[in-house]
Amino acid sequence: MAEAATAQRPETAEQKAKRRKRAARPVYMEWRPMVDQLTGEVRLALVAESGIDRFLLKERGYRPGDQVRAEIKKPRNVKIHRLVHALGKLVGQSIDKFQGMDAHSAIKKLQFDAGVCCTFEAFDIPDLGRVTRRIPESLAFDEMDETRFREFWSGICQHLIAEYWHGLSEEQVEEMIDLMPQEGT
């Protein structure tokens, strides 16, 4: 009887979807010197960076001695990521065409309008001909590397300068962002 009372309920579709999403999420690790218990040598080891990262590893069932295949990348510069978000906010507040847009929407529109870091798909449509569609790439930390992200930053700044802020430089755009009130202040 006690076993039946503690049996787990079947997972709902929503719970399964959340677990699948977490399974695809990258785990942030940090290189640390550790003593190898088998040899006594000090070696570099990857250690989960935070509690959520430890949880993700545990949920995925990793155990000591497991062999894994890993792609190792340094994360993007969070300062530049925040700068882009602040630029989206500034654009939404100061350019009529972007009025009422949140920071993310303004940035995606800038990306689309500038054609920077976009892919193109072509379709043949009967009675209409060939149609090309522009698709802005994801700016997510885990989907765009630092080099490409800097290319994106420079491209949207150049677009803003050419279309709206004539005569400014990329550095002056950054200075405008620095003058904005910080969130939470």
N, C-alpha and C positions, 0 to 999 in steps of 0.2 A: 504494500500500500504506500509506504513512504517513498519508494522509488517512483511510483506513478505520479505522486504529488509534486516531485521535483523535476520531472521530465520537462524538457524544453518544448515550447510551442514551435510549430513549423514557422519558418521565416516567411514574412510577407514579401510581396513583390517589391515594395518600397524598400524594405530592409536589404533585400538582395541587390537592388540597384545601388544603394549607398555603399554596400560592401565592395561591389565591383568597381565603383568610382574610386574608393580608397585604395583598392588593389593596383590601380593604374597610376596612382599618385606617386611622385618621386619621394624618396627618403633623403633628407639632408644629413650628411655625415661630416665628421671632422677627423683629420689625421691626428693621431696621438701616439706618442711613444708608449709601448706596453712591453711587459716582460712575458715572453713566450713560456708558458708553463712546461712545455715539453723539452725545450733546450736551455732555458734560462737566459736567452739572448734578449736584448732590447730591440724591438722591431716596431715599425710603424703599423698601426692598425686603424681601420676606419671604425669610428664609434658614432652611434646615433647622436645627433646634435641636440635634440630636445625630447621632452616627454612624448609628444605626438609621434615623433620619428621612432622612438622605442616601441610605442603602441603599434605602429604600422608594421614594424618588423615582427613583433610577437604575433600579431593577427595573421601574418602571412606564414607563420609556422617555422621561422628560421631557428636553427639550433646550433650550438657550438659544433664545429667540425663539418657543417654543411658546405658543400662547394657551390658557389654561385657564379653566374656570368653577370658582369656589371659594365655599364658605360659610365665613365667618370667624367664629370664636367664641373667647372667652377660656376657657381651661380652668377647671374648678372649683377651689375652694380646697382644697388637699390637706390642710390642717390639720383642716378639718371632716370630711373623708373618714376621716382617721386617728382622729378622735374617735369617729365612729360605730363603727369597727372595735373600738376599745377598749371602747366601751359594750357591744357584743355579747359581748366577752370577760367583762366584769364581770357581765353578766346571766347568762351561762352558769355562772359560778362562784358566784353569790349567790342565785339564785331557783330553788327546787326544780323548777318546771315546765320549766326550761331546762337542768337538769343534764345534763352529757355532750354538750351541743351545742357545736360550734365557733362562733366569733364570727359568721361569715357566716350560719349556720343560725339562730342566736338572733336576729339582726337581721331576717332574712326572716320568721321566725315573729312577731316583734313587729310588723312591717309588716302582715302578714296580719291578726293579731288586732286591731290598731288600725284597720285599714281605711284607712290613710293611704297616699296615692300608689298606689292600686290602681285597676284598671279592672274593669268588671263585664260579664259576658256572660250573656245569657239564652237558654235553650233550651226548646223545647216538646217534651216527651217523652210519647209516647202512653201512656195509662193512668196517667200520673203527674202530668201537668200541666206548668206552667212552673217551670223550675229556673234559679236564678241562681248563677253561679260568680264568685268574687272572684279576681283575678289581680294579685299585687304587681308593680308596674312594676320594670324593671331600674334598679339604682342605679349602673350603670356610668358612669364619667366621661364617656363620649362619648354617652350616651343620656339623661342627666338634667341639665338646666341648674342653675346655682347657686341660683336662686330656688326652684325646685321641690325641690331637695335640702334647702334650709333649712326648707321647709314639712314635708318628711319628718322632719327632725331634731326639729323642734318637736312634731310629731304623735306620734312614738314616745316622746319624753320625757313628754308629757302623759299618754299611755297608761300608761307605767310609774308615774307619780305617782298616777294614779287607781286603778290596780289593785294595785300592789305597794309603792310607796314613798310612802305617804300623808304629806302635810305637807311634802314636799320641794318645792323650786322647780327650774326648769330649770338655773339657775346652780349650785345645790347638786349636781345630778346631774353637771354638768361638773367640779365640784370633787372629787367622788368618783373620777371617772376620772383626774384629775390626781394623786391620791394612790396610784394603782395603780403597781406596779413596771413600769418600761419594759422592753420586749422587748430581750433581749441584755444585760441588766445583772444 
